[in-house]
Amino acid sequence: MLIGPRGAGKSALAEQLGETRVRTGRTPVMVYGERTIEAPGAYLECPWMHCHLIAAAQDALCVIMIADAAGNRRKRTYPPGFAGVFGPPVIGVVTKYDLDPAAVSECEAELLQAGVPGPFYRVGRGETDAVEALRRAVAEIR
């Protein structure tokens, strides 16, 4: 299951992880693919929608919490300890790290504060090594 703020690259990461659908634009509802569950960013941004994320995670092998290095860093995405509400293991990913390398440490600090254990996977445009490492991490959970 992929969760993260709007525009963080959830759909692109799903495709890199082997999801077959090709779609662009906003994700208005929870999307159940062959290999992934993609949650809309709005579900994360509205605290009263968090219960839907928690419920959907019950169908997931793991939860991938995404921090967007190129996004709005003035606003925190995840509440402190948020990763602790999920039953499945949680993996942290920093997307678009190549667009703003200075924001990576801030993104990783936010993931740590949210309760996501390291290591964190840094995924950028054309990045294949980190995606392969992420695939292996997910496969080890199985």
Rosetta constraint file for C-alpha pairs under 8 A:
AtomPair CA 1 CA 36 HARMONIC 5.59 0.50
AtomPair CA 1 CA 37 HARMONIC 4.44 0.50
AtomPair CA 1 CA 38 HARMONIC 5.83 0.50
AtomPair CA 1 CA 39 HARMONIC 7.39 0.50
AtomPair CA 1 CA 57 HARMONIC 6.56 0.50
AtomPair CA 1 CA 60 HARMONIC 5.72 0.50
AtomPair CA 1 CA 61 HARMONIC 7.55 0.50
AtomPair CA 1 CA 62 HARMONIC 6.21 0.50
AtomPair CA 1 CA 63 HARMONIC 4.73 0.50
AtomPair CA 1 CA 64 HARMONIC 5.92 0.50
AtomPair CA 2 CA 10 HARMONIC 6.27 0.50
AtomPair CA 2 CA 14 HARMONIC 7.73 0.50
AtomPair CA 2 CA 36 HARMONIC 7.20 0.50
AtomPair CA 2 CA 37 HARMONIC 6.17 0.50
AtomPair CA 2 CA 38 HARMONIC 4.98 0.50
AtomPair CA 2 CA 39 HARMONIC 6.18 0.50
AtomPair CA 2 CA 63 HARMONIC 6.09 0.50
AtomPair CA 2 CA 64 HARMONIC 4.88 0.50
AtomPair CA 2 CA 65 HARMONIC 6.25 0.50
AtomPair CA 2 CA 66 HARMONIC 7.29 0.50
AtomPair CA 3 CA 10 HARMONIC 7.10 0.50
AtomPair CA 3 CA 38 HARMONIC 6.61 0.50
AtomPair CA 3 CA 39 HARMONIC 5.44 0.50
AtomPair CA 3 CA 40 HARMONIC 7.34 0.50
AtomPair CA 3 CA 41 HARMONIC 7.00 0.50
AtomPair CA 3 CA 44 HARMONIC 7.35 0.50
AtomPair CA 3 CA 63 HARMONIC 7.40 0.50
AtomPair CA 3 CA 64 HARMONIC 6.26 0.50
AtomPair CA 3 CA 65 HARMONIC 5.17 0.50
AtomPair CA 3 CA 66 HARMONIC 6.10 0.50
AtomPair CA 4 CA 8 HARMONIC 6.25 0.50
AtomPair CA 4 CA 10 HARMONIC 6.96 0.50
AtomPair CA 4 CA 39 HARMONIC 7.75 0.50
AtomPair CA 4 CA 40 HARMONIC 7.86 0.50
AtomPair CA 4 CA 41 HARMONIC 5.73 0.50
AtomPair CA 4 CA 44 HARMONIC 6.81 0.50
AtomPair CA 4 CA 65 HARMONIC 5.92 0.50
AtomPair CA 4 CA 66 HARMONIC 4.73 0.50
AtomPair CA 4 CA 67 HARMONIC 6.41 0.50
AtomPair CA 4 CA 68 HARMONIC 7.87 0.50
AtomPair CA 4 CA 77 HARMONIC 7.51 0.50
AtomPair CA 5 CA 40 HARMONIC 7.92 0.50
AtomPair CA 5 CA 41 HARMONIC 4.49 0.50
AtomPair CA 5 CA 42 HARMONIC 7.36 0.50
AtomPair CA 5 CA 44 HARMONIC 6.68 0.50
AtomPair CA 5 CA 45 HARMONIC 7.09 0.50
AtomPair CA 5 CA 66 HARMONIC 7.56 0.50
AtomPair CA 5 CA 67 HARMONIC 7.47 0.50
AtomPair CA 5 CA 68 HARMONIC 7.49 0.50
AtomPair CA 5 CA 77 HARMONIC 6.51 0.50
AtomPair CA 6 CA 26 HARMONIC 7.96 0.50
AtomPair CA 6 CA 40 HARMONIC 7.23 0.50
AtomPair CA 6 CA 41 HARMONIC 4.43 0.50
AtomPair CA 6 CA 42 HARMONIC 6.96 0.50
AtomPair CA 7 CA 41 HARMONIC 7.82 0.50
AtomPair CA 7 CA 71 HARMONIC 7.70 0.50
AtomPair CA 8 CA 66 HARMONIC 7.05 0.50
AtomPair CA 8 CA 67 HARMONIC 6.97 0.50
AtomPair CA 8 CA 68 HARMONIC 5.01 0.50
AtomPair CA 8 CA 71 HARMONIC 7.11 0.50
AtomPair CA 8 CA 95 HARMONIC 6.68 0.50
AtomPair CA 8 CA 96 HARMONIC 7.88 0.50
AtomPair CA 9 CA 13 HARMONIC 6.03 0.50
AtomPair CA 9 CA 68 HARMONIC 7.80 0.50
AtomPair CA 9 CA 95 HARMONIC 6.82 0.50
AtomPair CA 10 CA 14 HARMONIC 6.11 0.50
AtomPair CA 10 CA 38 HARMONIC 6.95 0.50
AtomPair CA 10 CA 66 HARMONIC 7.63 0.50
AtomPair CA 11 CA 15 HARMONIC 6.32 0.50
AtomPair CA 11 CA 23 HARMONIC 7.47 0.50
AtomPair CA 11 CA 24 HARMONIC 7.62 0.50
AtomPair CA 11 CA 38 HARMONIC 7.29 0.50
AtomPair CA 12 CA 16 HARMONIC 6.27 0.50
AtomPair CA 13 CA 17 HARMONIC 6.13 0.50
AtomPair CA 14 CA 18 HARMONIC 6.54 0.50
AtomPair CA 14 CA 19 HARMONIC 5.45 0.50
AtomPair CA 14 CA 36 HARMONIC 6.58 0.50
AtomPair CA 14 CA 38 HARMONIC 7.80 0.50
AtomPair CA 15 CA 19 HARMONIC 4.57 0.50
AtomPair CA 15 CA 20 HARMONIC 6.48 0.50
AtomPair CA 15 CA 21 HARMONIC 7.23 0.50
AtomPair CA 15 CA 22 HARMONIC 7.36 0.50
AtomPair CA 16 CA 131 HARMONIC 6.99 0.50
AtomPair CA 17 CA 131 HARMONIC 7.03 0.50
AtomPair CA 17 CA 135 HARMONIC 6.65 0.50
AtomPair CA 18 CA 35 HARMONIC 7.30 0.50
AtomPair CA 19 CA 33 HARMONIC 6.77 0.50
AtomPair CA 19 CA 34 HARMONIC 6.52 0.50
AtomPair CA 19 CA 35 HARMONIC 5.90 0.50
AtomPair CA 19 CA 36 HARMONIC 6.80 0.50
AtomPair CA 20 CA 33 HARMONIC 7.96 0.50
AtomPair CA 20 CA 34 HARMONIC 7.54 0.50
AtomPair CA 21 CA 33 HARMONIC 7.59 0.50
AtomPair CA 26 CA 40 HARMONIC 7.89 0.50
AtomPair CA 27 CA 31 HARMONIC 7.69 0.50
AtomPair CA 27 CA 39 HARMONIC 7.63 0.50
AtomPair CA 27 CA 40 HARMONIC 5.32 0.50
AtomPair CA 27 CA 41 HARMONIC 7.78 0.50
AtomPair CA 28 CA 40 HARMONIC 5.92 0.50
AtomPair CA 29 CA 39 HARMONIC 6.95 0.50
AtomPair CA 29 CA 40 HARMONIC 5.92 0.50
AtomPair CA 30 CA 37 HARMONIC 7.00 0.50
AtomPair CA 30 CA 38 HARMONIC 5.81 0.50
AtomPair CA 30 CA 39 HARMONIC 4.82 0.50
AtomPair CA 30 CA 40 HARMONIC 6.12 0.50
AtomPair CA 31 CA 37 HARMONIC 5.63 0.50
AtomPair CA 31 CA 38 HARMONIC 5.06 0.50
AtomPair CA 31 CA 39 HARMONIC 6.59 0.50
AtomPair CA 32 CA 36 HARMONIC 6.23 0.50
AtomPair CA 32 CA 37 HARMONIC 4.57 0.50
AtomPair CA 32 CA 38 HARMONIC 6.55 0.50
AtomPair CA 33 CA 37 HARMONIC 5.92 0.50
AtomPair CA 33 CA 38 HARMONIC 7.78 0.50
AtomPair CA 36 CA 60 HARMONIC 7.97 0.50
AtomPair CA 37 CA 60 HARMONIC 7.33 0.50
AtomPair CA 39 CA 43 HARMONIC 6.92 0.50
AtomPair CA 39 CA 53 HARMONIC 7.23 0.50
AtomPair CA 40 CA 44 HARMONIC 7.37 0.50
AtomPair CA 41 CA 45 HARMONIC 6.37 0.50
AtomPair CA 42 CA 46 HARMONIC 6.17 0.50
AtomPair CA 43 CA 47 HARMONIC 7.61 0.50
AtomPair CA 43 CA 49 HARMONIC 5.01 0.50
AtomPair CA 43 CA 50 HARMONIC 6.22 0.50
AtomPair CA 43 CA 52 HARMONIC 7.49 0.50
AtomPair CA 43 CA 53 HARMONIC 7.06 0.50
AtomPair CA 44 CA 49 HARMONIC 6.86 0.50
AtomPair CA 44 CA 50 HARMONIC 6.20 0.50
AtomPair CA 44 CA 53 HARMONIC 7.72 0.50
AtomPair CA 44 CA 77 HARMONIC 7.45 0.50
AtomPair CA 44 CA 78 HARMONIC 7.61 0.50
AtomPair CA 45 CA 77 HARMONIC 7.04 0.50
AtomPair CA 46 CA 50 HARMONIC 7.06 0.50
AtomPair CA 49 CA 53 HARMONIC 7.07 0.50
AtomPair CA 50 CA 54 HARMONIC 6.32 0.50
AtomPair CA 51 CA 55 HARMONIC 6.13 0.50
AtomPair CA 52 CA 56 HARMONIC 6.06 0.50
AtomPair CA 53 CA 57 HARMONIC 6.11 0.50
AtomPair CA 54 CA 58 HARMONIC 6.99 0.50
AtomPair CA 54 CA 85 HARMONIC 6.94 0.50
AtomPair CA 54 CA 86 HARMONIC 6.07 0.50
AtomPair CA 55 CA 59 HARMONIC 7.90 0.50
AtomPair CA 56 CA 60 HARMONIC 7.19 0.50
AtomPair CA 57 CA 62 HARMONIC 7.56 0.50
AtomPair CA 57 CA 63 HARMONIC 6.79 0.50
AtomPair CA 57 CA 86 HARMONIC 6.62 0.50
AtomPair CA 57 CA 87 HARMONIC 7.34 0.50
AtomPair CA 57 CA 88 HARMONIC 7.07 0.50
AtomPair CA 58 CA 86 HARMONIC 7.89 0.50
AtomPair CA 58 CA 87 HARMONIC 6.86 0.50
AtomPair CA 58 CA 88 HARMONIC 7.26 0.50
AtomPair CA 60 CA 88 HARMONIC 6.95 0.50
AtomPair CA 61 CA 88 HARMONIC 6.17 0.50
AtomPair CA 61 CA 89 HARMONIC 7.64 0.50
AtomPair CA 61 CA 141 HARMONIC 7.41 0.50
AtomPair CA 61 CA 142 HARMONIC 7.30 0.50
AtomPair CA 62 CA 88 HARMONIC 4.93 0.50
AtomPair CA 62 CA 89 HARMONIC 5.02 0.50
AtomPair CA 62 CA 90 HARMONIC 5.81 0.50
AtomPair CA 62 CA 91 HARMONIC 7.36 0.50
AtomPair CA 62 CA 138 HARMONIC 7.27 0.50
AtomPair CA 62 CA 141 HARMONIC 7.66 0.50
AtomPair CA 63 CA 86 HARMONIC 7.71 0.50
AtomPair CA 63 CA 88 HARMONIC 6.49 0.50
AtomPair CA 63 CA 89 HARMONIC 6.29 0.50
AtomPair CA 63 CA 90 HARMONIC 4.72 0.50
AtomPair CA 63 CA 91 HARMONIC 6.20 0.50
AtomPair CA 64 CA 90 HARMONIC 5.79 0.50
AtomPair CA 64 CA 91 HARMONIC 4.78 0.50
AtomPair CA 64 CA 92 HARMONIC 5.80 0.50
AtomPair CA 64 CA 93 HARMONIC 6.84 0.50
AtomPair CA 65 CA 90 HARMONIC 6.97 0.50
AtomPair CA 65 CA 91 HARMONIC 6.18 0.50
AtomPair CA 65 CA 92 HARMONIC 5.06 0.50
AtomPair CA 65 CA 93 HARMONIC 6.22 0.50
AtomPair CA 65 CA 111 HARMONIC 7.81 0.50
AtomPair CA 65 CA 116 HARMONIC 7.91 0.50
AtomPair CA 66 CA 92 HARMONIC 6.07 0.50
AtomPair CA 66 CA 93 HARMONIC 4.85 0.50
AtomPair CA 66 CA 94 HARMONIC 5.79 0.50
AtomPair CA 66 CA 95 HARMONIC 6.81 0.50
AtomPair CA 67 CA 77 HARMONIC 7.72 0.50
AtomPair CA 67 CA 92 HARMONIC 7.72 0.50
AtomPair CA 67 CA 93 HARMONIC 6.25 0.50
AtomPair CA 67 CA 94 HARMONIC 4.81 0.50
AtomPair CA 67 CA 95 HARMONIC 6.26 0.50
AtomPair CA 67 CA 107 HARMONIC 5.68 0.50
AtomPair CA 67 CA 108 HARMONIC 7.70 0.50
AtomPair CA 67 CA 110 HARMONIC 7.93 0.50
AtomPair CA 67 CA 111 HARMONIC 7.25 0.50
AtomPair CA 68 CA 94 HARMONIC 5.79 0.50
AtomPair CA 68 CA 95 HARMONIC 5.02 0.50
AtomPair CA 68 CA 96 HARMONIC 6.22 0.50
AtomPair CA 68 CA 97 HARMONIC 7.56 0.50
AtomPair CA 68 CA 107 HARMONIC 7.12 0.50
AtomPair CA 69 CA 73 HARMONIC 7.66 0.50
AtomPair CA 69 CA 94 HARMONIC 6.39 0.50
AtomPair CA 69 CA 95 HARMONIC 6.05 0.50
AtomPair CA 69 CA 96 HARMONIC 5.54 0.50
AtomPair CA 69 CA 97 HARMONIC 5.21 0.50
AtomPair CA 69 CA 99 HARMONIC 7.36 0.50
AtomPair CA 69 CA 100 HARMONIC 5.98 0.50
AtomPair CA 69 CA 101 HARMONIC 7.42 0.50
AtomPair CA 69 CA 103 HARMONIC 5.33 0.50
AtomPair CA 69 CA 104 HARMONIC 5.80 0.50
AtomPair CA 69 CA 107 HARMONIC 6.30 0.50
AtomPair CA 70 CA 95 HARMONIC 7.89 0.50
AtomPair CA 70 CA 96 HARMONIC 5.87 0.50
AtomPair CA 70 CA 97 HARMONIC 6.99 0.50
AtomPair CA 70 CA 99 HARMONIC 6.05 0.50
AtomPair CA 70 CA 100 HARMONIC 5.67 0.50
AtomPair CA 70 CA 103 HARMONIC 7.46 0.50
AtomPair CA 73 CA 103 HARMONIC 7.85 0.50
AtomPair CA 76 CA 110 HARMONIC 7.39 0.50
AtomPair CA 78 CA 82 HARMONIC 6.39 0.50
AtomPair CA 78 CA 110 HARMONIC 7.38 0.50
AtomPair CA 78 CA 111 HARMONIC 7.67 0.50
AtomPair CA 78 CA 114 HARMONIC 5.99 0.50
AtomPair CA 79 CA 114 HARMONIC 6.00 0.50
AtomPair CA 80 CA 113 HARMONIC 5.35 0.50
AtomPair CA 80 CA 114 HARMONIC 4.38 0.50
AtomPair CA 80 CA 115 HARMONIC 6.97 0.50
AtomPair CA 81 CA 85 HARMONIC 7.84 0.50
AtomPair CA 81 CA 113 HARMONIC 6.35 0.50
AtomPair CA 81 CA 114 HARMONIC 4.26 0.50
AtomPair CA 81 CA 115 HARMONIC 4.68 0.50
AtomPair CA 82 CA 86 HARMONIC 7.99 0.50
AtomPair CA 82 CA 114 HARMONIC 5.05 0.50
AtomPair CA 82 CA 115 HARMONIC 6.38 0.50
AtomPair CA 83 CA 90 HARMONIC 6.62 0.50
AtomPair CA 83 CA 114 HARMONIC 5.76 0.50
AtomPair CA 83 CA 115 HARMONIC 5.12 0.50
AtomPair CA 83 CA 116 HARMONIC 5.77 0.50
AtomPair CA 84 CA 115 HARMONIC 6.31 0.50
AtomPair CA 86 CA 90 HARMONIC 7.63 0.50
AtomPair CA 89 CA 141 HARMONIC 7.96 0.50
AtomPair CA 90 CA 116 HARMONIC 6.20 0.50
AtomPair CA 90 CA 117 HARMONIC 7.43 0.50
AtomPair CA 91 CA 116 HARMONIC 6.55 0.50
AtomPair CA 91 CA 117 HARMONIC 7.07 0.50
AtomPair CA 91 CA 118 HARMONIC 7.58 0.50
AtomPair CA 91 CA 120 HARMONIC 7.17 0.50
AtomPair CA 92 CA 111 HARMONIC 6.64 0.50
AtomPair CA 92 CA 116 HARMONIC 6.12 0.50
AtomPair CA 92 CA 117 HARMONIC 7.31 0.50
AtomPair CA 92 CA 118 HARMONIC 6.96 0.50
AtomPair CA 92 CA 119 HARMONIC 7.39 0.50
AtomPair CA 92 CA 120 HARMONIC 4.97 0.50
AtomPair CA 92 CA 121 HARMONIC 6.44 0.50
AtomPair CA 93 CA 120 HARMONIC 5.41 0.50
AtomPair CA 93 CA 121 HARMONIC 4.66 0.50
AtomPair CA 93 CA 122 HARMONIC 5.88 0.50
AtomPair CA 93 CA 123 HARMONIC 7.07 0.50
AtomPair CA 94 CA 104 HARMONIC 7.04 0.50
AtomPair CA 94 CA 107 HARMONIC 6.68 0.50
AtomPair CA 94 CA 108 HARMONIC 7.26 0.50
AtomPair CA 94 CA 120 HARMONIC 6.97 0.50
AtomPair CA 94 CA 121 HARMONIC 6.12 0.50
AtomPair CA 94 CA 122 HARMONIC 4.80 0.50
AtomPair CA 94 CA 123 HARMONIC 6.12 0.50
AtomPair CA 95 CA 122 HARMONIC 6.03 0.50
AtomPair CA 95 CA 123 HARMONIC 4.83 0.50
AtomPair CA 95 CA 124 HARMONIC 5.82 0.50
AtomPair CA 96 CA 100 HARMONIC 7.19 0.50
AtomPair CA 96 CA 122 HARMONIC 7.85 0.50
AtomPair CA 96 CA 123 HARMONIC 6.23 0.50
AtomPair CA 96 CA 124 HARMONIC 4.63 0.50
AtomPair CA 96 CA 125 HARMONIC 6.83 0.50
AtomPair CA 97 CA 101 HARMONIC 5.28 0.50
AtomPair CA 97 CA 103 HARMONIC 7.43 0.50
AtomPair CA 97 CA 104 HARMONIC 6.09 0.50
AtomPair CA 97 CA 122 HARMONIC 6.32 0.50
AtomPair CA 97 CA 123 HARMONIC 6.52 0.50
AtomPair CA 97 CA 124 HARMONIC 5.65 0.50
AtomPair CA 98 CA 124 HARMONIC 5.48 0.50
AtomPair CA 98 CA 125 HARMONIC 7.29 0.50
AtomPair CA 99 CA 124 HARMONIC 7.84 0.50
AtomPair CA 100 CA 104 HARMONIC 7.30 0.50
AtomPair CA 102 CA 106 HARMONIC 8.00 0.50
AtomPair CA 103 CA 107 HARMONIC 6.23 0.50
AtomPair CA 104 CA 108 HARMONIC 6.16 0.50
AtomPair CA 105 CA 109 HARMONIC 6.05 0.50
AtomPair CA 106 CA 110 HARMONIC 6.24 0.50
AtomPair CA 107 CA 111 HARMONIC 6.33 0.50
AtomPair CA 108 CA 112 HARMONIC 6.17 0.50
AtomPair CA 108 CA 120 HARMONIC 7.16 0.50
AtomPair CA 109 CA 113 HARMONIC 6.12 0.50
AtomPair CA 110 CA 114 HARMONIC 6.14 0.50
AtomPair CA 111 CA 115 HARMONIC 6.45 0.50
AtomPair CA 111 CA 116 HARMONIC 5.37 0.50
AtomPair CA 111 CA 117 HARMONIC 7.94 0.50
AtomPair CA 112 CA 116 HARMONIC 5.16 0.50
AtomPair CA 112 CA 117 HARMONIC 6.46 0.50
AtomPair CA 112 CA 118 HARMONIC 7.62 0.50
AtomPair CA 121 CA 130 HARMONIC 6.04 0.50
AtomPair CA 121 CA 131 HARMONIC 7.85 0.50
AtomPair CA 121 CA 133 HARMONIC 7.76 0.50
AtomPair CA 121 CA 134 HARMONIC 6.69 0.50
AtomPair CA 122 CA 130 HARMONIC 6.26 0.50
AtomPair CA 123 CA 127 HARMONIC 5.92 0.50
AtomPair CA 123 CA 130 HARMONIC 5.88 0.50
AtomPair CA 123 CA 131 HARMONIC 6.72 0.50
AtomPair CA 127 CA 131 HARMONIC 6.72 0.50
AtomPair CA 128 CA 132 HARMONIC 6.09 0.50
AtomPair CA 129 CA 133 HARMONIC 6.20 0.50
AtomPair CA 130 CA 134 HARMONIC 6.09 0.50
AtomPair CA 131 CA 135 HARMONIC 6.13 0.50
AtomPair CA 132 CA 136 HARMONIC 6.24 0.50
AtomPair CA 133 CA 137 HARMONIC 6.23 0.50
AtomPair CA 134 CA 138 HARMONIC 6.27 0.50
AtomPair CA 135 CA 139 HARMONIC 6.11 0.50
AtomPair CA 136 CA 140 HARMONIC 6.12 0.50
AtomPair CA 137 CA 141 HARMONIC 6.73 0.50
AtomPair CA 138 CA 142 HARMONIC 7.00 0.50
